Amino acid sequence: MLAARIICIAIGYLLGMFQTGYIYGKLHHVDIRQHGSGNAGATNTLRTLGWKAGLVTFLGDLGKAMLAMLIGWLLFREKYPDGVKLLEMYAGFGAVLGHNFPVYLRFKGGKGIACTAGFILAFYPPMAPLCLLLFIVVVATTKYVSLGSILVMACYFAELVAFGQLGHLDVKPQLLPETYVVGALFSLMGIWRHRENIKRLLSGTENKFSMGKSSKTEKK
């Protein structure tokens, strides 16, 4: 199943390179990476270009991870029926890699949170409500999108292990350790991509979420 793992990662990476925010911005004559946080993800697109752009970017980034997983499932559901769930996971992880490190943009992409959300919804939807509730509560109370994203990454992995140990993930027991390892990579990469935000959170200089003034001319 090694070749299948590699194929799924490659499929995910190719789809993940579709940078929704960057492409949306270019269609409106804006390089999203030159504004706000310099990030090509949904949050910076929302701050820079508004709610419509942010929603389109979020849905696009969410959808490409789900599409990668669907393709992985269609390709290997019959050949590896007992391992296809894990292969879907690799496809989703590939999508996050492609989103975060697109080769044609010199590896300068997003932070992978929307992509990871798409993975969660496609892999095991019952994990999503608690993650969403946590994100909403944290952002509503602190105004820090980065903090909400970081905590969601930790929450998702805790849920993954919990549901796995309870036997709810439709993954063979022999494949659970690998499932947890790949799941941990999602979380660790998401948190690592927020390393600058973490520094600012600790120093009290992190930017709070606001839809007031546009950040088109602000480079942080």
C-alpha positions, 0 to 999 in steps of 0.5 A: 500500500506504499505506492497508494499512499504516495499517489494519494499524497501527490493527488492531494498536493496537486489539488492543494496548490489551487490557491483560492485566495491568491487566484481570487485576488489576482482576478481582482488585481490584488496579490493577497500575499502583499497585503495584511499578514502576507498569507494566502489563506481565508482569514487574510483574504477576508480581512483584505478583500471582504466577506465574499472573498473570505467565504469563497476562499474558505469554501474553495480551500475546504473543498479541495481537501474533500475532493482529494479524499474523494478521489483517493477513495474512488481509486482505492476503495476496491483494492484496499477496502480495509485501508482506504480510510487511511489513504483518504487521510494521506490525500487530505494531508497532501492537500494541506501540504499543497496549500501551505507550500505551493511550488509555483508560488515559491512555497508561500501559501496559507496555513492549512486551517480551512483545508484541515477543516475540509479533511475533518468533515470528510474523514469523520464529521462528528469531530467537527462540531466541537472544533467549530464551537471551540473556534467560535467561542475563542474568537468571539471572546478573544478576537484572536483567529490565530488562537482559535485555529491553534486550539482547534488543531489540538482539539481535533487531534484529541478527538481523533485519538478518542474516537479511534480508541472507541472504535468509531473511525472505521480504521483497522486496529492495526492501522490506528497507530499510523492514523494517529501519526498522520493525524498528529502531522496535521496538528503539528503543521497547523501549529507550526505555521502559526509560530509567528502568531504564537510569538505575538500572542505571548508578547501581547502584540498579536492583531485582533480580528476586525472587519473594520478598516481594510488591511490592503495597505498594511503589511505585517 
